[in-house]
Amino acid sequence: MNLKNHFIIAMPTLDDSMFSHSVIYICEHNRDGAMGIMINKPIIELNVATILARLEITSPTSCAELEQPVFCGGPIADEQGFILHTPLDGFASSIQISDDVMISTSLDALKSIGSPEQPQNIFLALGYSSWQSLQLENEIARNDWLVANADPQIIYEVAIDERWQKAAQSLGINMSTISHQVGNA
């Protein structure tokens, strides 16, 4: 099964400080492994305006996107920016993942913020999550992750602290009713 354009949702039993209660949007999945962006772990004290200022990119002062948090996308390349956005042509390194999501590492996507060229929705993360060949499949088989179809509303619109529950609810699962104990019946 190709998990591109899916969410993986950490089970309550996943006891890892980085990935506990996380939702990861899988951007690429093939025989070499998988790559994804965590969508529910904001970096405290870091917003889009701060990133633009650090990169010396000027943007309109009254733009809602400037106040959006920047997220920890994962532990790999945590200085590299990744932008998930609604499809819009014209950015140098954007790759279309689905009808609703593109990923870009391009400065021109950042420079579009607050302008008419800006995508309708934009999500900025530093770093990404990565798995070697068959590693993610093994973690799913071990019940570390639930797999759900990606819902762009969860990426762009759902309140950050509700994304883990909402992603699980898309499968009809209430995370608060799942046992936190691990064992064999």
Backbone hydrogen bonds in HBPLUS format (Angstrom, degrees):
<---DONOR---> <-ACCEPTOR-->    atom                        ^
c    i                          cat <-CA-CA->   ^        H-A-AA   ^      H-
h    n   atom  resd res      DA  || num        DHA   H-A  angle D-A-AA Bond
n    s   type  num  typ     dist DA aas  dist angle  dist       angle   num
A0006-HIS N   A0003-LEU O   3.01 MM   3  5.34 115.1  2.45 150.4 141.3     1
A0005-ASN N   A0026-ILE O   2.85 MM  21  5.54 155.8  1.91 159.7 156.7     2
A0150-ALA N   A0005-ASN O   3.32 MM 145  5.65 155.3  2.39 133.8 128.4     3
A0026-ILE N   A0006-HIS O   2.89 MM  20  5.54 176.5  1.89 174.0 174.5     4
A0007-PHE N   A0148-ALA O   2.74 MM 141  5.17 164.6  1.76 154.1 159.3     5
A0148-ALA N   A0007-PHE O   2.97 MM 141  5.17 164.7  2.00 146.4 150.1     6
A0008-ILE N   A0024-ILE O   2.91 MM  16  5.31 149.5  2.01 144.0 154.0     7
A0024-ILE N   A0008-ILE O   2.93 MM  16  5.31 165.9  1.95 155.2 159.9     8
A0009-ILE N   A0146-LEU O   2.84 MM 137  4.96 158.3  1.88 139.9 146.8     9
A0146-LEU N   A0009-ILE O   2.82 MM 137  4.96 155.8  1.88 138.7 146.4    10
A0010-ALA N   A0022-SER O   2.90 MM  12  5.33 175.1  1.90 162.0 163.7    11
A0011-MET N   A0144-ASP O   2.89 MM 133  5.45 169.2  1.91 145.2 143.0    12
A0014-LEU N   A0011-MET O   2.92 MM   3  5.44 166.0  1.94 119.8 124.5    13
A0020-SER N   A0016-ASP O   2.77 MM   4  5.34 137.7  1.95 169.6 165.9    14
A0022-SER N   A0019-PHE O   3.07 MM   3  5.19 141.8  2.22 140.9 131.2    15
A0039-ILE N   A0023-VAL O   2.86 MM  16  5.87 164.6  1.89 163.7 167.1    16
A0025-TYR N   A0037-ILE O   2.84 MM  12  5.24 166.1  1.86 146.5 141.8    17
A0037-ILE N   A0025-TYR O   2.88 MM  12  5.24 151.7  1.96 142.7 147.3    18
A0027-CYS N   A0035-MET O   2.83 MM   8  5.78 143.2  1.96 140.0 152.3    19
A0028-GLU N   A0035-MET O   3.17 MM   7  5.18 158.3  2.22 147.3 145.8    20
A0035-MET N   A0028-GLU O   2.87 MM   7  5.18 153.8  1.94 148.7 148.8    21
A0030-ASN N   A0033-GLY O   2.86 MM   3  5.47 167.2  1.88 165.4 169.3    22
A0033-GLY N   A0030-ASN O   3.03 MM   3  5.47 154.8  2.10 112.9 120.5    23
A0034-ALA N   A0131-TRP O   3.03 MM  97  5.07 152.6  2.11 128.5 135.4    24
A0131-TRP N   A0034-ALA O   2.91 MM  97  5.07 154.4  1.97 145.9 145.5    25
A0036-GLY N   A0129-SER O   2.87 MM  93  5.11 159.0  1.92 143.0 146.7    26
A0129-SER N   A0036-GLY O   2.80 MM  93  5.11 174.9  1.80 158.5 158.2    27
A0038-MET N   A0073-GLY O   2.91 MM  35  4.35 161.8  1.94 109.5 115.6    28
A0072-CYS N   A0041-LYS O   2.79 MM  31  5.61 171.4  1.80 164.0 163.9    29
A0043-ILE N   A0070-VAL O   2.76 MM  27  5.82 172.4  1.77 161.8 159.1    30
A0046-LEU N   A0043-ILE O   3.17 MM   3  5.69 138.3  2.35 144.3 139.0    31
A0070-VAL N   A0046-LEU O   3.01 MM  24  5.76 152.3  2.08 146.2 139.8    32
A0050-THR N   A0047-ASN O   3.05 MM   3  5.39 120.5  2.41 104.9 118.9    33
A0051-ILE N   A0047-ASN O   3.19 MM   4  6.62 158.2  2.24 154.2 160.2    34
A0048-VAL N   A0068-GLN O   2.93 MM  20  5.78 151.2  2.01 163.3 171.7    35
A0052-LEU N   A0048-VAL O   2.93 MM   4  6.21 167.2  1.94 159.0 162.4    36
A0049-ALA N   A0066-LEU O   2.98 MM  17  4.58 151.4  2.06 139.2 130.1    37
A0053-ALA N   A0049-ALA O   2.91 MM   4  6.10 155.5  1.97 147.1 154.1    38
A0054-ARG N   A0050-THR O   2.94 MM   4  6.19 156.9  1.99 148.2 154.3    39
A0055-LEU N   A0051-ILE O   3.02 MM   4  6.28 145.1  2.14 147.1 156.6    40
A0057-ILE N   A0052-LEU O   2.79 MM   5  4.98 175.7  1.79 153.4 152.5    41
A0056-GLU N   A0053-ALA O   2.99 MM   3  4.82 156.2  2.05 101.0 107.7    42
A0066-LEU N   A0063-CYS O   3.02 MM   3  5.72 149.5  2.11 119.8 127.6    43
A0067-GLU N   A0064-ALA O   3.15 MM   3  5.83 149.7  2.24 117.3 124.1    44
A0068-GLN N   A0065-GLU O   3.07 MM   3  5.24 152.6  2.15 104.8 113.3    45
A0071-PHE N   A0124-LEU O   2.93 MM  53  6.29 167.5  1.95 145.4 149.1    46
A0126-LEU N   A0071-PHE O   2.79 MM  55  6.22 155.9  1.85 168.3 170.7    47
A0073-GLY N   A0126-LEU O   2.89 MM  53  5.42 161.0  1.92 129.9 134.5    48
A0076-ILE N   A0128-TYR O   3.00 MM  52  5.23 160.4  2.04 164.6 160.8    49
A0128-TYR N   A0076-ILE O   2.92 MM  52  5.23 144.8  2.04 138.4 149.5    50
A0080-GLN N   A0077-ALA O   2.87 MM   3  5.45 162.0  1.90 123.2 129.3    51
A0127-GLY N   A0080-GLN O   2.90 MM  47  5.53 161.4  1.94 160.5 163.0    52
A0082-PHE N   A0125-ALA O   2.77 MM  43  5.23 157.6  1.81 156.7 160.2    53
A0125-ALA N   A0082-PHE O   2.87 MM  43  5.23 161.4  1.91 156.9 162.7    54
A0083-ILE N   A0104-SER O   2.79 MM  21  5.07 163.6  1.81 157.6 161.4    55
A0104-SER N   A0083-ILE O   2.82 MM  21  5.07 143.8  1.96 138.9 150.6    56
A0084-LEU N   A0123-PHE O   2.84 MM  39  5.02 155.5  1.90 150.7 155.4    57
A0123-PHE N   A0084-LEU O   2.78 MM  39  5.02 140.2  1.93 158.6 163.9    58
A0085-HIS N   A0102-MET O   2.92 MM  17  5.32 157.1  1.97 145.8 151.1    59
A0102-MET N   A0085-HIS O   2.75 MM  17  5.32 145.6  1.87 153.4 165.1    60
A0086-THR N   A0121-ASN O   3.14 MM  35  5.39 152.8  2.21 135.5 139.4    61
A0095-ILE N   A0103-ILE O   2.78 MM   8  5.35 154.5  1.84 152.0 160.4    62
A0103-ILE N   A0095-ILE O   2.93 MM   8  5.35 156.0  1.99 145.3 151.7    63
A0097-ILE N   A0101-VAL O   2.90 MM   4  5.62 159.6  1.95 146.8 152.8    64
A0098-SER N   A0101-VAL O   3.13 MM   3  5.21 161.4  2.16 147.8 147.6    65
A0109-ALA N   A0106-SER O   3.23 MM   3  5.58 141.5  2.38 103.4 112.7    66
A0110-LEU N   A0107-LEU O   3.02 MM   3  5.12 114.7  2.46  98.0 113.6    67
A0111-LYS N   A0107-LEU O   2.84 MM   4  6.14 157.1  1.89 154.2 161.7    68
A0112-SER N   A0108-ASP O   3.15 MM   4  6.19 122.5  2.50 129.8 141.7    69
A0112-SER N   A0109-ALA O   3.26 MM   3  5.24 143.3  2.40  94.6 105.0    70
A0113-ILE N   A0110-LEU O   3.15 MM   3  5.66 162.4  2.19 114.4 119.5    71
A0115-SER N   A0112-SER O   2.88 MM   3  5.35 159.0  1.93 141.4 141.6    72
A0118-GLN N   A0115-SER O   3.12 MM   3  5.52 167.5  2.13 115.6 118.9    73
A0135-GLN N   A0132-GLN O   3.01 MM   3  5.32 158.3  2.05 125.1 131.4    74
A0138-ASN N   A0134-LEU O   2.99 MM   4  6.14 152.6  2.07 144.5 151.5    75
A0139-GLU N   A0135-GLN O   2.99 MM   4  6.29 152.2  2.07 146.8 154.6    76
A0140-ILE N   A0136-LEU O   2.88 MM   4  6.16 154.1  1.95 153.9 160.9    77
A0141-ALA N   A0137-GLU O   2.93 MM   4  6.17 158.2  1.98 145.5 151.8    78
A0142-ARG N   A0138-ASN O   2.98 MM   4  6.15 135.7  2.18 138.2 150.1    79
A0144-ASP N   A0139-GLU O   2.98 MM   5  5.48 164.7  2.00 163.3 160.5    80
A0143-ASN N   A0140-ILE O   2.95 MM   3  5.07 158.3  1.99 109.8 114.4    81
A0154-ILE N   A0151-ASP O   2.88 MM   3  5.58 137.5  2.06 120.7 130.8    82
A0155-ILE N   A0152-PRO O   3.08 MM   3  5.07 119.3  2.46  94.8 109.8    83
A0156-TYR N   A0152-PRO O   2.95 MM   4  6.18 166.1  1.97 159.6 162.3    84
A0157-GLU N   A0153-GLN O   2.68 MM   4  5.03 154.1  1.74 137.5 145.7    85
A0158-VAL N   A0153-GLN O   3.01 MM   5  6.28 148.9  2.10 149.7 153.9    86
A0162-GLU N   A0159-ALA O   2.89 MM   3  5.37 158.1  1.94 117.9 125.0    87
A0163-ARG N   A0160-ILE O   3.25 MM   3  5.50 163.7  2.28 110.8 115.6    88
A0166-LYS N   A0162-GLU O   2.85 MM   4  5.95 168.6  1.87 161.2 165.1    89
A0167-ALA N   A0163-ARG O   2.88 MM   4  5.87 160.3  1.92 147.3 152.2    90
A0168-ALA N   A0164-TRP O   3.21 MM   4  6.41 159.7  2.25 143.6 148.9    91
A0169-GLN N   A0165-GLN O   2.76 MM   4  6.01 152.8  1.83 150.5 159.7    92
A0170-SER N   A0166-LYS O   3.05 MM   4  6.30 132.3  2.29 140.4 151.2    93
A0170-SER N   A0167-ALA O   3.24 MM   3  5.29 136.2  2.45  94.2 105.8    94
A0171-LEU N   A0168-ALA O   2.88 MM   3  5.45 155.5  1.94 114.3 122.3    95
A0173-ILE N   A0168-ALA O   3.12 MM   5  5.24 160.8  2.16 130.4 128.2    96
A0172-GLY N   A0169-GLN O   2.80 MM   3  4.61 157.7  1.85 102.3 109.5    97
A0177-THR N   A0174-ASN O   3.00 MM   3  5.72 163.2  2.03 121.7 127.2    98
A0178-ILE N   A0175-MET O   3.26 MM   3  5.38 161.9  2.30 105.1 110.5    99
